[in-house]
Amino acid sequence: MTRPTLLIRVEAAMAAVGLVLVLAALGPPWWLWVVVLAAPDLSLLAYRAGTRVGAIVYNAAHFAALPLAGLAGLFLVAGLDADATLVEIAMLWLLHITIDRALGFGLKLPSGFRDTHLGRIGRAA
């Protein structure tokens, strides 16, 4: 593992810990944790349409800027009165992404499911 890849994974792990601590304080129901943490991986079904489409859909569901933009938008529009459930959903979505990054699952390349921006995943062929 290269140093930059290790740094990205450590950074993601630290972000995940921070998100868990904040979410624990907010207290979303357990079922919301399960649903939102599992939901982004439904994007894997897009690989049935081919690796290019699969990579695009997977990357959209695992692109950290989307839940971050959602959080920013909520606070710009609603301020401190933002719906707590929407904030929790965005944070749980971001938690999913940070856990994936910490485990070495990067954004997918169109060349194949196992090819990511953090390197190749899975067993060596």
C-alpha positions as CSV (number, residue, x, y, z in Angstrom):
1,M,0.0,0.0,0.0
2,T,1.4,3.4,-1.0
3,R,1.7,6.2,1.6
4,P,-1.0,8.3,0.0
5,T,-3.4,5.4,0.0
6,L,-2.6,4.7,3.6
7,L,-3.1,8.4,4.5
8,I,-6.5,8.4,2.7
9,R,-7.6,5.3,4.6
10,V,-6.4,6.6,7.9
11,E,-8.1,10.0,7.2
12,A,-11.4,8.2,6.3
13,A,-11.2,6.0,9.5
14,M,-10.8,9.1,11.6
15,A,-13.7,10.8,9.8
16,A,-15.8,7.7,10.4
17,V,-15.1,7.7,14.1
18,G,-16.0,11.4,14.3
19,L,-19.3,10.8,12.5
20,V,-20.2,7.9,14.8
21,L,-19.6,10.1,17.8
22,V,-21.8,12.9,16.5
23,L,-24.4,10.5,15.3
24,A,-24.4,8.8,18.7
25,A,-25.1,12.2,20.3
26,L,-27.9,12.9,17.8
27,G,-29.5,9.5,18.4
28,P,-31.1,8.4,15.2
29,P,-33.1,5.2,15.5
30,W,-31.3,1.9,14.9
31,W,-33.4,1.1,11.8
32,L,-32.3,4.3,10.2
33,W,-28.6,3.3,10.7
34,V,-29.3,0.0,9.0
35,V,-31.3,1.4,6.1
36,V,-29.0,4.3,5.2
37,L,-25.7,2.4,5.8
38,A,-26.9,-0.3,3.4
39,A,-28.6,1.9,0.8
40,P,-25.5,3.1,-1.2
41,D,-24.5,-0.5,-1.9
42,L,-27.7,-1.0,-3.9
43,S,-25.9,0.9,-6.6
44,L,-23.9,-2.3,-7.2
45,L,-27.0,-3.5,-9.1
46,A,-26.1,-1.1,-11.9
47,Y,-23.2,-3.3,-12.8
48,R,-25.8,-5.6,-14.5
49,A,-25.9,-2.9,-17.2
50,G,-22.1,-3.1,-17.7
51,T,-18.9,-1.9,-16.0
52,R,-19.2,1.7,-17.3
53,V,-22.7,2.2,-16.2
54,G,-22.0,0.4,-12.9
55,A,-19.0,2.6,-12.2
56,I,-21.0,5.8,-12.9
57,V,-23.9,4.8,-10.6
58,Y,-21.7,3.3,-7.9
59,N,-19.5,6.5,-7.9
60,A,-22.5,8.7,-7.6
61,A,-23.7,6.8,-4.5
62,H,-20.2,6.9,-3.0
63,F,-19.2,10.5,-3.9
64,A,-18.7,12.3,-0.5
65,A,-19.6,15.7,-2.0
66,L,-23.2,14.7,-2.4
67,P,-24.1,14.1,1.3
68,L,-21.9,17.1,2.2
69,A,-23.7,19.3,-0.3
70,G,-27.0,18.0,1.2
71,L,-25.9,19.0,4.7
72,A,-24.7,22.4,3.5
73,G,-28.0,22.9,1.6
74,L,-30.0,22.0,4.6
75,F,-28.2,24.5,6.8
76,L,-28.3,27.2,4.2
77,V,-32.0,26.9,3.7
78,A,-33.2,25.9,7.1
79,G,-30.4,27.0,9.4
80,L,-30.4,25.5,12.8
81,D,-34.1,24.5,12.3
82,A,-33.0,21.8,9.7
83,D,-34.9,18.6,10.0
84,A,-32.8,16.4,12.3
85,T,-33.8,13.2,10.3
86,L,-32.5,14.7,7.1
87,V,-29.2,15.7,8.8
88,E,-28.9,12.2,10.2
89,I,-29.5,10.6,6.8
90,A,-26.8,12.8,5.2
91,M,-24.4,12.0,8.0
92,L,-25.1,8.2,7.9
93,W,-24.6,8.3,4.1
94,L,-21.3,10.1,4.6
95,L,-20.4,7.5,7.3
96,H,-21.0,4.7,4.8
97,I,-18.6,6.4,2.4
98,T,-15.9,7.0,5.0
99,I,-16.1,3.4,6.2
100,D,-15.7,2.2,2.6
101,R,-12.6,4.4,2.1
102,A,-11.1,3.2,5.4
103,L,-11.5,-0.4,4.2
104,G,-9.8,0.5,0.9
105,F,-12.9,0.6,-1.3
106,G,-12.4,3.5,-3.6
107,L,-14.4,5.0,-6.4
108,K,-14.7,2.6,-9.3
109,L,-12.9,2.9,-12.6
110,P,-14.8,1.9,-15.8
111,S,-12.2,-0.8,-16.6
112,G,-13.7,-3.2,-14.0
113,F,-15.4,-3.5,-10.6
114,R,-12.2,-4.4,-8.8
115,D,-10.3,-1.3,-10.2
116,T,-10.6,1.7,-7.9
117,H,-8.9,5.0,-7.4
118,L,-7.2,3.4,-4.3
119,G,-5.9,0.5,-6.3
120,R,-7.2,-3.0,-7.1
121,I,-9.4,-4.7,-4.6
122,G,-9.9,-8.4,-4.0
123,R,-7.6,-11.3,-4.4
124,A,-4.8,-11.3,-6.8
125,A,-5.7,-13.1,-10.0
